[in-house]
């Protein structure tokens, strides 16, 4: 009797389940809803690009430096001629050349920087040098604000000037000294044929293989002359 009652109960459960299953099997396709979940894609961050360039400092502070670009790495030539502002932060390594302890307008700097664009560069390394070039030879013509030198000796980065007649500009900051005693002088003391040594700043960057020294401007910062030691060269 108990088995008969159990069988009747099971039959009742199955009888109740069958209509539900039938409805599910025969539901019209239009009533079957499918939910699709779309995961939003995060925007791709702009990739930082490494830039290398060198040039003359136009302005500087503890947080940034602006550079007139005179030379670049081979992959960064699009930067030539631009003035770039580069951020300086706690990770920036600054290396000072001989006699340098700060970054000042007119200094020459080599910069390695990272940024998504040229407008958002942060310096990773800055090498600072004074814009100090060297040439020596005999004086050619002398004017009131410039003088020419027939160059016979140069600094390591200035060899392109060797053997040429080069004109140097002077300004109120140019220092003139004579002889070993370094007696103070002036441009009016210079005489054609004197032996002279010049430390000067240049608007061109001699490490750039495309630089044209004949169109660059050379400004003398220190001039040392020693008297009539030999006749002036007649190089053009």
C-alpha positions in Angstrom: 0.0 0.0 0.0 2.9 2.4 0.8 4.5 1.6 -2.6 1.2 2.3 -4.3 0.9 5.7 -2.6 4.5 6.6 -3.5 3.8 5.7 -7.1 0.7 7.9 -7.2 2.7 10.9 -5.7 5.5 10.5 -8.3 3.0 10.4 -11.1 1.4 13.6 -9.8 4.8 15.4 -9.8 5.6 14.2 -13.3 2.1 15.2 -14.5 2.7 18.7 -13.2 6.2 19.0 -14.7 5.3 17.8 -18.2 3.1 20.8 -19.2 5.9 23.2 -18.1 8.5 21.4 -20.1 6.2 21.4 -23.1 5.7 25.1 -22.8 9.4 25.7 -22.7 10.0 23.4 -25.7 7.3 25.2 -27.8 8.0 28.8 -26.8 8.0 31.0 -30.0 11.5 32.1 -31.0 10.5 35.7 -30.8 9.9 35.4 -27.1 13.4 33.9 -26.3 15.5 36.8 -25.0 19.3 36.7 -25.2 21.3 39.1 -23.1 24.7 40.2 -24.4 27.2 41.9 -22.0 29.7 44.2 -23.6 32.8 45.0 -21.5 33.9 48.6 -22.3 37.5 48.9 -23.6 39.7 51.2 -21.7 41.3 53.9 -23.9 44.8 53.1 -24.9 47.3 55.5 -23.3 49.6 57.3 -25.7 53.0 55.6 -25.8 55.9 57.7 -24.5 58.6 58.2 -27.1 62.3 58.8 -26.4 63.8 62.0 -28.0 67.4 63.1 -28.1 68.4 66.6 -29.1 71.0 69.3 -28.3 71.0 73.0 -28.6 71.2 76.4 -26.9 69.3 77.2 -23.8 66.9 80.1 -24.1 65.5 80.0 -20.6 65.7 77.8 -17.5 64.2 77.2 -14.1 64.2 74.5 -11.5 61.2 72.8 -13.2 61.9 73.3 -16.9 64.3 74.3 -19.6 63.7 75.7 -23.1 66.1 74.8 -25.9 66.6 76.0 -29.4 67.3 72.7 -31.1 70.5 72.7 -33.2 71.1 69.0 -33.5 69.1 65.8 -33.0 69.4 62.0 -33.0 68.8 60.4 -36.4 65.2 59.5 -35.6 64.3 63.0 -34.3 65.3 65.3 -37.2 61.8 66.8 -37.2 62.8 68.7 -34.1 65.5 70.7 -35.8 64.9 74.4 -35.7 62.2 74.1 -33.0 62.2 75.7 -29.5 61.3 72.9 -27.1 60.2 73.3 -23.5 61.2 70.2 -21.4 60.0 69.5 -17.8 62.6 68.7 -15.1 61.5 66.5 -12.2 63.1 64.6 -9.4 64.1 61.7 -11.8 66.0 64.0 -14.1 69.8 63.5 -14.0 71.7 66.6 -14.7 75.4 66.3 -15.6 77.5 69.5 -15.5 80.5 70.0 -17.7 83.7 71.7 -16.6 83.1 75.0 -14.9 79.3 74.6 -15.0 77.1 74.4 -11.9 73.7 75.6 -13.3 71.7 75.8 -16.5 71.8 79.3 -17.9 70.6 81.0 -21.1 73.3 80.5 -23.8 74.5 77.2 -22.4 74.7 74.2 -24.7 72.8 71.2 -23.5 72.2 67.6 -24.7 68.8 66.3 -23.7 67.4 62.8 -23.5 63.6 63.1 -22.9 60.4 61.0 -22.9 56.9 62.1 -23.8 53.8 61.3 -25.8 54.4 64.4 -27.9 56.9 67.3 -28.2 54.6 69.4 -26.0 54.8 67.0 -23.1 58.5 66.1 -22.8 60.2 65.3 -19.5 63.9 65.2 -19.4 65.5 62.0 -18.2 69.1 63.3 -18.6 70.6 66.7 -19.4 74.3 67.3 -20.0 75.2 71.0 -19.6 78.2 72.7 -21.2 79.1 76.3 -21.7 78.8 77.5 -25.3 82.6 77.7 -25.3 84.5 77.3 -28.6 88.2 78.0 -29.2 90.2 79.3 -32.2 93.6 80.9 -32.6 95.6 82.4 -35.3 96.6 85.8 -36.7 94.5 88.9 -36.8 93.2 90.0 -40.2 90.9 93.0 -40.4 89.7 94.8 -37.2 86.6 96.9 -37.0 84.7 98.6 -34.2 82.5 95.7 -33.4 84.1 92.7 -35.0 87.5 91.3 -36.1 88.7 88.6 -38.4 91.2 85.8 -37.6 93.1 83.6 -40.0 92.6 80.4 -38.0 95.5 78.0 -37.6 94.4 76.2 -34.4 91.0 75.2 -32.9 89.3 73.3 -30.1 88.3 69.6 -30.8 84.8 70.5 -31.9 85.8 73.5 -34.0 88.2 72.0 -36.6 85.9 73.0 -39.4 87.3 76.5 -38.9 90.9 75.6 -39.3 92.6 77.3 -42.3 89.8 79.8 -42.8 89.4 83.5 -42.2 86.7 83.7 -39.5 84.9 86.9 -38.3 84.1 87.3 -34.6 81.5 89.7 -33.2 82.1 91.5 -29.9 79.7 93.0 -27.4 79.8 94.7 -24.0 80.6 91.4 -22.3 83.7 90.6 -24.4 86.9 90.6 -22.4 90.2 91.6 -24.0 93.6 90.8 -22.3 97.1 91.2 -23.6 100.1 88.9 -23.0 101.0 86.7 -20.1 100.2 89.4 -17.6 96.6 89.5 -18.9 96.6 93.3 -19.1 93.1 94.6 -19.7 92.6 95.8 -23.3 90.0 96.7 -25.9 89.1 95.9 -29.5 90.8 99.2 -30.5 94.1 97.7 -29.2 94.1 94.9 -31.8 96.4 95.2 -34.8 96.5 93.2 -38.0 99.2 90.5 -37.8 99.0 90.0 -34.1 98.7 86.5 -32.7 95.4 86.0 -31.0 93.4 83.4 -29.2 89.6 83.6 -29.0 87.0 81.8 -26.8 83.6 82.3 -28.5 80.0 81.3 -28.6 78.4 80.0 -31.7 74.9 80.0 -33.1 75.7 76.8 -35.0 76.3 73.4 -33.4 79.6 72.0 -34.9 78.7 68.4 -34.1 75.9 68.7 -36.6 77.3 67.4 -39.9 75.1 69.8 -41.8 76.2 72.9 -40.0 77.4 75.7 -42.3 80.0 77.7 -40.3 80.0 80.5 -43.0 76.4 81.4 -42.0 76.8 81.0 -38.2 77.4 83.9 -35.9 80.5 83.8 -33.7 80.5 86.1 -30.6 83.8 86.5 -28.8 83.7 86.2 -25.0 87.4 86.3 -24.3 90.2 87.6 -26.5 93.9 87.2 -25.7 96.4 88.9 -28.0 100.2 88.9 -27.8 101.6 91.6 -30.2 103.1 91.6 -33.6 104.6 88.1 -33.9 104.0 87.3 -37.6 102.4 88.9 -40.6 98.8 88.4 -41.3 97.8 85.7 -43.7 96.2 86.7 -47.0 93.6 83.9 -46.9 90.3 85.2 -48.3 
